Each structure stands twice: as structure tokens, then as C-alpha cells.
Amino acid sequence: MLRTKPVEVLGMYSEMIRTLDHNTLKFIVEELQQEVEQEKASKEAAVKAAQAEKETAMEAAEKAKQAAKDAEQREKAARAEIEELKRQLTELKRQ
């Protein structure tokens, strides 16, 4: 067939090459799309983890802030009690 119809054989060969090129391109595009989707999912997971970590840190900071307020109030109450006890001691000494 090659000797009798070389143009037809070359046409068939060219068509096969075009099909192969098209399929190769399609495969590469699909592979790249999968990579992009995997990278996107990985980044989304990292963002979610960072947000969760941020929320945890914010909650811890809020708890620490509240604990500091509570400690300050206890200290204030203790100082007031000390002052009252000093006053009572001074009165007892006067009697």
C-alpha cells in the first residue's frame, strides 16, 4: 500500500499523529487540573487549620484576660480586707 498510495498512507499517518497529539494534550490538561485541585484542597485545609488555630489562640487569650481580671478583683478584695483588718486592729489597740 505504501508503494501504491503513499499520499494516502501519509494522510493516515498524519491523522494518527493529530489524534495522538490531541489525546496527549487532553491527558496533560487533565493531569494539570488534578494537580491544581489537589493543591487547592491542600491550601484550603491549611487555611482551615490556621483559622482553627487562630480561634483557639483567641479563646486562650480571652481566658487569660478574664483570669487577669479575676486575679485583679481578688487582689483588690484582699487589699480591702487587709485594710479593714488593720482598722479593726487599730481599734482593738485603742481599747
PLY file of the C-alpha trace (Angstrom):
ply
format ascii 1.0
element vertex 95
property float x
property float y
property float z
element edge 94
property int vertex1
property int vertex2
end_header
0.00 0.00 0.00
2.89 2.37 0.77
4.23 1.98 -2.75
0.90 2.25 -4.48
-0.73 5.04 -2.44
1.96 6.92 -0.50
-0.15 10.10 -0.17
-2.99 8.15 1.38
-0.59 6.44 3.81
0.95 9.79 4.76
-2.54 11.21 5.28
-3.42 8.29 7.57
-0.14 8.74 9.42
-0.77 12.49 9.81
-4.27 11.80 11.15
-2.85 9.32 13.67
-0.27 11.89 14.81
-3.01 14.56 15.21
-5.12 12.15 17.23
-2.13 11.21 19.35
-1.25 14.87 19.88
-4.86 15.65 20.82
-5.02 12.75 23.28
-1.64 13.66 24.77
-2.74 17.26 25.21
-6.01 16.15 26.78
-4.12 13.86 29.18
-1.70 16.63 30.17
-4.56 19.07 30.77
-6.39 16.52 32.93
-3.22 15.84 34.92
-2.66 19.55 35.47
-6.28 20.02 36.53
-5.87 17.24 39.08
-2.70 18.86 40.41
-4.45 22.22 40.68
-7.40 20.65 42.50
-5.08 18.82 44.90
-3.11 21.99 45.58
-6.33 23.93 46.11
-7.63 21.31 48.55
-4.31 21.33 50.37
-4.36 25.12 50.68
-7.98 25.12 51.83
-7.11 22.57 54.51
-4.16 24.70 55.60
-6.38 27.79 55.78
-8.97 25.92 57.86
-6.25 24.66 60.20
-4.85 28.18 60.55
-8.31 29.56 61.27
-8.91 26.90 63.90
-5.53 27.66 65.45
-6.33 31.38 65.43
-9.68 30.76 67.12
-8.01 28.59 69.76
-5.41 31.26 70.39
-8.08 33.94 70.63
-10.06 31.84 73.10
-6.93 31.26 75.16
-6.17 34.98 75.11
-9.72 35.78 76.21
-9.47 33.25 79.05
-6.13 34.73 80.10
-7.62 38.21 80.02
-10.56 37.08 82.14
-8.21 35.29 84.56
-6.18 38.50 84.90
-9.36 40.47 85.63
-10.42 37.88 88.19
-6.99 37.98 89.85
-7.11 41.77 89.94
-10.53 41.68 91.59
-9.33 39.12 94.15
-6.28 41.26 94.86
-8.48 44.33 95.29
-10.78 42.44 97.65
-7.79 41.10 99.60
-6.33 44.60 99.96
-9.69 45.90 101.14
-9.87 43.07 103.67
-6.34 43.82 104.86
-7.23 47.48 105.30
-10.34 46.52 107.25
-8.34 44.18 109.46
-5.76 46.91 110.06
-8.54 49.29 111.02
-10.04 46.72 113.39
-6.59 46.06 114.92
-6.09 49.77 115.46
-9.47 49.98 117.21
-8.63 47.00 119.40
-5.33 48.60 120.38
-7.16 51.78 121.42
-9.49 49.93 123.75
0 1
1 2
2 3
3 4
4 5
5 6
6 7
7 8
8 9
9 10
10 11
11 12
12 13
13 14
14 15
15 16
16 17
17 18
18 19
19 20
20 21
21 22
22 23
23 24
24 25
25 26
26 27
27 28
28 29
29 30
30 31
31 32
32 33
33 34
34 35
35 36
36 37
37 38
38 39
39 40
40 41
41 42
42 43
43 44
44 45
45 46
46 47
47 48
48 49
49 50
50 51
51 52
52 53
53 54
54 55
55 56
56 57
57 58
58 59
59 60
60 61
61 62
62 63
63 64
64 65
65 66
66 67
67 68
68 69
69 70
70 71
71 72
72 73
73 74
74 75
75 76
76 77
77 78
78 79
79 80
80 81
81 82
82 83
83 84
84 85
85 86
86 87
87 88
88 89
89 90
90 91
91 92
92 93
93 94
